[in-house]
């Protein structure tokens, strides 16, 4: 009887626990996705005529659908939310630095370039490549070593990043702070879906960059040596999606998955930028494109992309020549002076960017100190 009583008690406990869990599952589970969906819907901006189907649900924290020609924003979700850009920052790197560099000049990679983490095209210290091929390797293969190389070719990371932040300000990309030329995670490096659309819109207007983004594969010639095969990581291009004009993807632990792309159908060109999205790159943007092209004439714009300011005069220069340790080779005094000097009209935008970076750094240090103190108190308690 004792054994039977124990079994009954255990069975009763299991049944009671199961009942409680069942009640919780029924009463709580539906409320979480429903409230989450409601909050997500509140972040979406769209103004459609009656009869237009609901804008597709896109599994992304932030997104934007914009007309590349008019700058009209057709729909968006939390488009100014600042998030890490991952490799999509390379579009800003190319937009900024290509006008400054002689693309036919050559650059020899440094140890800083070759030691970049993540995706690389395979540069070796002392290896010389055409600057054009380095930009292609950065945009097609998403080579972090190539991203570092074009920044150093332009005068070094510090001058290149100064130019990038100035260019972002000129374009009206006010949510963007660039701290690396290749998008590797860095606290305080941020952009938004709106800014990605703004920067990509500028990229589409640059013929040499637009050509690179539409190239599936090419050999990058090493001066006096073998070639590096470049292969575009953009699956929408590789799968021959009709009307595709190019894309840049990015993935890091801090950013998640990010992509910005453009399609043209008929006389209309649309840009979609997604940040922290789920699913496959080649499928994530497609519902927004299909909906946008089908109903653009029945949508009232919910905003406009910012208008770019005038571009300061730029004189192309040959790539800066460095030794493997990153020290400038002799005989480049004039070039070093030109790349080190602030560009004309940069005082306001550059100062603002640097101030923003400084403030973010202070907040980061303060947050780290508080977090460390709380953890210490928690451990001691």
N, C-alpha and C positions, 0 to 999 in steps of 0.2 A: 504493500500500500504506500509506503514511503516513496518508493521509486516511481509509482504511478502518480503520486501527488507532485513530485518534483517535475515530472514530464509535463503535467497539466500546467503548473506554474510557468515553466519555460515556454510552453506553447502560448499561454496567455500573454506573456511579455512580448513574444515575437509578434503576435497578432496585434497587440496594442501599439507597438512601435510601427508596424506596417500601416496601421490605420492612421496614426498621426502623420507619417510621411505622405500617405495618400492624400489626406486632407490638405497638407501644406502644398503638395504638388498641384492639386486642383485649384486652391485658392490663391496661391502666390505666383505660380509659373506664368499664367496668361497675362498677369498684370505687368511683368517686367518688359516683355517685348512690346506690349501695347503702349506703355508709357514712353519707352525708348523710341518707338516709331513716331509717336506724337511729337516728341522733342525734335526728332530729325526732320519731320515735315515742317516744323516751324522755322527751320533754317533755310528752307528752299524758297527762292524768289522766282516767280514766273507769272506772266500776265497773258493768258491765252483767251482767244475768242471762244464763245460757246461751241461745243461740238469737237473741240480739239482734245484728243486723249490726254490723260494725265502724263506728266513728264515721267520717263522711266525711273524706276528705283535703281540707284547706282550704289554699290557697296563701297563708298568712299567717305572719309571724314569731311572732305572739302572738294568742290568741283566747280567748273565754270564752262559754259558753252557760249562762244562769242563769234561774231562775224569778223573775219580777218580784214575785210576791205573797209567796212564802215566803222568798225570798233564797237558796234552795238552788242550789249550783253543780252542774250536771248533767254538765258536761265542760269541759275547758280545755286550753290549751297555753301553757305558760310565762306564766301570766296576770299575774304581777307584774313582768314585764320592763318597765323604764322606757324609754319611747321618746317622741320629740316628738309632741305631740297634733295639730298643725295646727288646722284650724277646729273640731274636736270640743271644744276648750276653750270654745267659745262656749256650750255647754250649761251649763257651770259659771258663765259670765258671767251667763246668764239666770236660772239657779236662785238665784244669789246676789243679783243687783241688782233683779230684778223686785219682790220684797217691800219694797224700800226706796224705790221711786219711785212717785209718783202717775202712773199710766199715761196719764191724760188731760191732764197738763201738757205744755208744749211746750219744746223745746230748739233753740237756734240753733247750727248747726255751726261749728266752728272750723277754722283752717287745719291744725291737727294731725289733725283728723278727715278732712278732704278729701284730705290728702296721703298717706294710708295706701296701701301698695302692694297689688297683687293685685286680687281681686274687690271691686267697689264697687257700691252702689246709685245713686250719682250725686249725693251731697250737695254743696252749694256753701256756701262760707263765708258766714255770716250767714243762711242759709236755715233757717226754723223748721219743725219737724215734731212731731207728737204722739209722746210717748215710746213708746207702744204700737207705733206704726208703725216706730220705730227698732228695737225688739226683733224685730218681724216681718221687717224687712229683714236683720237680722243672722242670724236663724235660717233664713229661707226662701231668700234670695238669697246667704247667707253673706257679706254685705257687711262688709268690713273697716272701711270708713268708719263704718258703723252701729255696729260693735262698739266703736270708739273713742268714738263719740258717747254711747252709753249709759254708758260708764265716766266720761266727763267730766260727764254729767248727774248722775251719782251723787256727784260731788264731786271728780273728777279721777282720773287713772290710779293714782296712788299710793294714795289711800284705797280705790279700787275693788279694786285687786289685793290690798290687805291683807284686805279683806272676803272676796275669793274664796279666798284661802289659808286663812282662818279657817273658811270654809264647807266647804272640802274636808276639813279636819281634823275638823270636827264630823260630817260624813257618814262618816268613817272611810276616806276616800280618801287613804291615807298615802303613796302613790307619786306624788302630784301636786304639782307646783310650777308655779304660774301666774306668768308674767312679762309677759304681754300679755293684753289682754281679747279679742283676735281670733285668736290662734293663729299669727300670723306668726312665722317661725323666730327663735328666740333661744336662744343657748347656755344650757343649764341648765333650760329649760322642758320639763317632762316629765310624763307620766302613764302609766297601764298599762291593759290590757284590763279588769282587775278594777275599777279606779277609774272607767273610762268607764261600766261597767255600774251601778256604785253611783250615780253622778251622774245617769245617764239614768233610773234608777229613781225618783230624787227628782223629776226633771222630769215624769214621768208623773203624779205626784200633784198637780201644780199646774195647775188647770183652764185658766187663761189661756194658759200656755205649751203645754199639750197641744193646745189649740185651734189655736195658731199652727202647730205641727208638722204638723197634719192639714189645713192650708189650702193649696190648690193655687196660687191666685193672688188678689191683692187690690191695690187702688190705695192707695198711701201719699200722703195729702194733704199738700201743702206749704201752710203757712199763707199765705193771700193769693196763691196762685199755682197752678201746674199740679200734676198728680199724677205720682208715680213708680210705674210698674207693677212690682209684686213678683211673682216667679214662683218657686215652690219647686223647688230643684235636686234634690230627692229623687226619683229616677226610680222607686223602688218605689211612691211615692204617685201619681206621674203615670200609671203603668201599671196602677193600680187593683188592686194585689195584695190579695186578700181578707184582712181582719183586720189590716191594717197600721196601726200606731198612730203612726208617725213615725220619723224618722232624722236624724242629722247626719253629714255627710261632711266630710272634710278632705284636702287634698293640698298638700304643700310639698316642696321638694327634700330637706330633712332628714328629714321624717316619712315620705315616700312617701304611700301612700293609706291612709286610716283611716276607719272608719265604726262607728257604734253605732246600733242600731235596736231596735224592739220589734214583736211580732205577738201577736195574741190569737186563739185558736181554742177554741171552747167556753168552758170556765171557766178555761182556763190562759193566762197571758201569759208569753212568753219574751223575753229580751233576748239579743242577740248583739253582741259588740264584736270587731272585727278591727283589727289594727295591722300596717302594712306588708304589705298583701295585694295579690294580683295578680288580674287579671281585671276584669270589669265590676261596678260597685257593686250593680246590681240583681240580679246572679247570685251574687256571692261568698258571701253569707250564707244563701242559700236552702237548700243541702244540710243545713246545721246545723239550720235551723228544721224542715225536713221530718223529719229524723231525730229531733229532740228531741220534737216533738209526737207522733210515732208511737210512741216507746218510753219516754217520760218515766216511765210507771208501772213500768217494768222496770229503772230505773236507781237505784242507790244514790248519793246526793249525795256528791261528793268534797270538799265544803266548803260554807261559807255566806258570803254577802256580809256585810260588817261592819254592825253595828247603829248607826244614827245617834244622836248625842247630842241633848239637848233644844235647840231653837232659842231663842236669846235673844230677848227682846221687841224688836220692830222697829216703829218709827213711820214710816209713809210720808211722804215730803216731795216737794215740787215739784222739777223739774229745776233744777239750778244754771244760772244765766244767765252766760255768758261773752262777751267780745268776740272778734273774729276771731283775735286773738293768744293767746286762752286766759286772759285776765285776768278775774277776777270782776267783774261789774257792781256798782255801788254799791247799798247797802241790803240786803245779804244776810249781815250779820254773824252773826246767829243760826244761819242755815243753814250757813255756813262753819264755825262753831264745832262744830256737831253732826256734820258729816261728817268733820271733822279729828280728833275725839276717838276713841280706841280704843273698840271696842264692849265691853260687859260680858262678862267671862269670856274675853277674848281674849289675855290676857298669855301663857299657856302655849303655845297653839297658834300664835299669831302669832310669839312668840319662837322657837319651834322652826322655823317656816317660814323666818324671816329668817336664822336660824343656818344652816339647810340651804343657803339661797341663797348665803350668804357662803362656806361651805365649798366649794360647787361652783365659785364664782367663783375661789377660791384655787387649786383643783385645775386649773381651766381655764387660769389664767395660768401656772402651773407647767408644765403640759403644753405650752403654746404656746412657752414659753421653751426647754424641752428640745428640742422639735421644731425650732425655729429654729436652735439650737446644732448639732444633728445635721446639718441641711441645710447649714449654713455649713461644718462640717468636711468634709462630702461634696464640696462645691464646691471647697474649697481643696485637697482631695486629688486 
